[in-house]
Amino acid sequence: MDKTGQNPEKQLVCAEAQAGASNWEEFTPEVTQGFGFIAYKFSCPRPGSFHCSQTGLVFVVDGEATLQYRTVYWDVNLLESSGSGAAGPLLNIECPEDAVRQLHFPHCETEPVQRSKKWLCVVNITDDGMSFIKPLDITSSHVVINVCSLSKYGLLERSIQYTRSVRCRVLLLLAPVNYRTRSQNLFVLMLPCNVVLDAVKSQHMTDIVIETPTPLDLIRERKYNVLCPEGNLIQPQEDDFDLDFGPNYHPMFQVRLVPNTERVTLTIQEEKKKNVWEQTIDLTGSGLL
């Protein structure tokens, strides 16, 4: 032990973790889907920093450990009573070996780190209530905290920044063909980049999920619209963007296509008709007639 009462080896593991993603070891966990949650499990073979490919979480452990964590719903009443808003998913985290020393939560901020520190924090929710944890560090991709015990953790904005820009991803859902109307719907979801995609996909099991590669920055409370030359109906004409971390993930736009449409070009415009995102997406092999 050093003068602070901490194990130097544990301090070294945490210091290496803060050095950045180059020291992370990526893993794909076991995934179990339950009613209203997605559960993950992974056995860390050694001390180090382990990055979950499904959730973006980084676990810093000081020895062999079994990580068990699952998505849970935010308590809207609890958030409103604290004047806060969700800035990421809420996860219940367990480790029987008590080996987790740091957690890194992915964020969707585009603002400079110093500005983000003014409103981002991590909340710890137990049976006794909720407590706010000041970040040890905020990097360009993650919010870092030290942990002594595990329970429910999530990223929070202490003061809601309604007009700030956030990094997002576009997720497309191709619905089954409607044989009566001879049409097929393509739903457009615009999600914060730190949403757990497994949770979204679990709510749309009958649709074919199409992930798009290019992220985009969107501004909260700003109106956006979608253009698609191949669509014969797009609704609504425009809609306001806001952060959405469940429990329900609803499409922002519906594009009606004729069956056998092989390719579409989607353009997202902000309210001033400025193009902010455009992609050509192949639908061939995605379950069309």
Residue pairs with C-beta under 8 A, 6 or more apart in sequence:
1 7
1 8
2 8
2 11
7 62
9 47
9 62
10 62
10 101
13 47
13 48
13 49
13 60
13 61
13 62
13 101
14 60
14 101
14 102
14 146
16 23
16 48
16 49
17 23
17 24
17 48
17 49
17 58
17 60
17 102
17 104
17 144
18 102
18 136
18 137
18 144
20 139
21 51
21 141
23 48
23 49
24 49
24 50
24 51
24 58
25 48
25 49
25 50
25 51
26 50
26 51
26 52
26 53
27 42
27 50
27 51
27 52
27 53
28 53
28 54
29 40
29 41
29 42
29 52
29 53
29 54
29 67
30 40
30 41
30 42
31 38
31 39
31 40
31 54
31 198
32 38
32 39
32 40
32 41
33 39
33 198
33 202
34 70
36 73
36 247
37 70
37 71
37 72
38 70
38 71
38 196
38 198
38 199
38 202
39 68
39 69
39 70
40 52
40 54
40 55
40 67
40 68
40 69
40 70
41 66
41 67
41 68
42 50
42 52
42 66
42 67
43 64
43 65
43 66
43 67
44 50
44 59
44 61
44 64
44 65
44 66
44 67
44 99
45 64
46 63
46 64
47 61
47 62
47 63
48 60
48 61
49 58
49 59
49 60
49 102
49 104
50 58
50 59
50 60
50 61
50 67
51 57
51 58
52 58
52 59
54 196
54 197
54 198
55 69
55 89
55 91
55 106
55 196
56 105
56 106
56 142
56 194
57 69
57 91
57 103
57 104
57 105
57 106
58 102
58 103
58 104
58 142
59 65
59 67
59 100
59 102
59 103
59 104
60 100
60 101
60 102
60 103
60 104
61 67
61 95
61 99
61 100
61 101
62 99
62 101
63 97
63 99
64 97
64 99
65 95
65 96
65 97
65 99
65 100
66 95
66 96
66 97
67 93
67 94
67 95
67 100
68 93
68 94
68 95
68 96
69 91
69 92
69 93
69 94
70 91
70 92
71 89
71 90
71 91
71 196
71 198
71 199
71 246
72 90
72 91
72 92
72 152
73 90
73 246
73 247
74 86
74 90
74 154
74 245
74 246
74 247
75 125
78 125
78 130
79 85
79 86
79 156
82 130
83 158
83 159
83 160
84 123
84 156
84 157
84 158
84 159
84 160
85 156
85 157
85 160
85 243
86 154
86 155
86 156
86 157
86 243
86 245
87 107
87 108
87 120
87 154
87 155
87 156
87 157
87 243
87 245
88 105
88 106
88 107
88 108
88 154
88 155
88 156
88 192
88 194
88 245
89 154
89 155
89 194
89 195
89 196
89 199
89 245
89 246
90 125
90 152
90 153
90 154
90 245
91 152
91 153
91 154
92 151
92 152
93 100
93 103
93 150
93 151
93 152
93 153
94 150
95 150
98 149
98 150
100 147
100 150
101 146
101 147
102 136
102 144
102 145
102 146
102 147
103 122
103 144
103 145
103 147
103 153
104 139
104 142
104 143
104 144
105 122
105 142
105 143
105 144
105 145
105 153
105 154
105 155
105 194
106 141
106 142
106 193
106 194
107 116
107 120
107 138
107 141
107 142
107 143
107 155
107 194
108 166
108 167
108 168
108 192
108 193
108 194
108 243
109 116
109 120
109 138
109 164
109 166
109 167
110 164
110 165
110 166
110 167
110 217
111 164
111 165
113 138
113 139
113 140
116 138
117 135
117 138
118 159
119 157
119 158
119 159
119 160
119 161
120 135
120 138
120 143
120 155
120 156
120 157
120 158
121 132
121 133
121 134
121 135
121 143
121 155
121 156
121 157
121 158
122 132
122 133
122 135
122 143
122 145
122 153
122 154
122 155
122 156
123 130
123 131
123 132
123 133
123 153
123 154
123 155
123 156
124 130
124 131
124 132
124 133
124 151
124 152
124 153
125 151
125 152
125 153
125 154
126 151
126 152
132 156
132 158
133 145
135 143
135 144
135 145
136 144
136 145
136 146
137 143
137 144
138 144
143 155
147 153
155 194
161 220
162 220
162 221
163 219
163 220
163 221
163 222
164 219
164 220
165 217
165 218
165 219
165 220
166 192
166 193
166 217
166 218
166 219
166 220
166 243
167 192
167 193
167 215
167 216
167 217
168 190
168 191
168 192
168 193
168 215
168 216
168 217
168 218
168 241
169 190
169 191
169 192
169 193
169 195
169 211
169 212
169 215
169 216
170 188
170 189
170 190
170 191
170 212
170 214
170 216
170 266
170 268
170 277
170 279
171 188
171 189
171 191
171 197
171 200
171 209
171 210
171 211
171 212
172 186
172 187
172 188
172 189
172 209
172 210
172 211
172 212
172 266
172 281
173 186
173 187
173 189
173 204
173 207
173 208
173 209
173 210
173 251
174 184
174 185
174 186
174 187
174 207
174 208
174 210
174 283
174 286
174 287
174 288
175 184
175 185
175 186
175 187
175 206
175 207
176 184
176 206
176 207
176 287
177 183
177 184
177 259
177 288
177 289
178 184
178 185
182 258
182 259
183 232
183 256
183 257
183 258
183 259
184 256
184 257
184 258
184 259
184 261
184 288
185 254
185 255
185 256
185 257
186 228
186 231
186 254
186 255
186 256
186 257
186 264
186 283
187 207
187 251
187 253
187 254
187 255
188 226
188 251
188 252
188 253
188 254
188 255
188 266
189 200
189 249
189 250
189 251
189 252
190 218
190 224
190 241
190 252
190 268
191 200
191 244
191 249
192 243
192 244
192 245
193 215
195 244
195 245
195 249
197 211
199 246
199 249
200 249
201 209
203 248
203 249
204 249
208 286
208 287
210 281
210 283
210 286
212 279
212 281
213 279
214 277
214 279
216 268
216 276
216 277
217 276
218 224
218 241
218 276
219 241
219 270
220 241
220 242
220 243
221 240
221 241
221 242
222 240
222 241
222 270
222 271
223 238
223 239
223 240
223 241
223 270
223 271
224 238
224 239
224 240
224 241
224 252
224 268
224 269
224 270
224 271
224 276
225 234
225 237
225 238
225 239
225 253
225 268
225 269
225 271
226 234
226 253
226 255
226 266
226 267
226 268
226 269
227 234
227 266
227 267
227 268
227 269
228 234
228 255
228 264
228 265
228 266
228 267
229 265
230 257
230 261
230 263
230 264
230 265
231 255
231 256
231 257
231 264
232 256
232 257
232 258
233 254
233 255
233 256
234 253
234 254
234 255
234 256
235 253
235 254
236 253
238 271
239 252
239 253
241 252
244 250
255 264
255 266
257 264
259 288
259 289
260 288
260 289
261 283
261 288
262 282
262 283
262 284
262 288
263 280
263 281
263 282
263 283
263 284
264 280
264 281
264 283
265 278
265 279
265 280
265 281
266 277
266 278
266 279
266 281
267 275
267 277
267 278
268 275
268 276
268 277
268 278
269 275
269 276
270 276
